[in-house]
């Protein structure tokens, strides 16, 4: 990892925007990936980025890799650009529900308070 202050800020920001617990995210990834007749293995459910976010949530800060740091930056940027973190209303349309589901794949549930 690079600069310690920058890393501290990224760690804090990542855990602020990722407001789902690892258990909530794992359950969501399984639900999101399940089909009518099949359900993925728990460790294989979800998108690659969703799986990486889940792995990061289960790590200590000192165990992060450079790849983890890249994903953390990407998730912070994506969630920040797609979510109104200060004032997120209940989804009222299919488009808003789809937006919520995309954000949840990154570990951010707009209906939950941000940490």
Secondary structure, 3 states (H helix, E strand, C coil): CCCHHHHHHHHHHHHHHCCCCHHHHHHHHHHHHCCCCCCCCHHHCCCHHHHHHHHHHCCCHHHCCHHHHHHHHHHHHHHHHHCCCCCCCCCCCHHHHHHHHHHHHCCCCCCCCCC
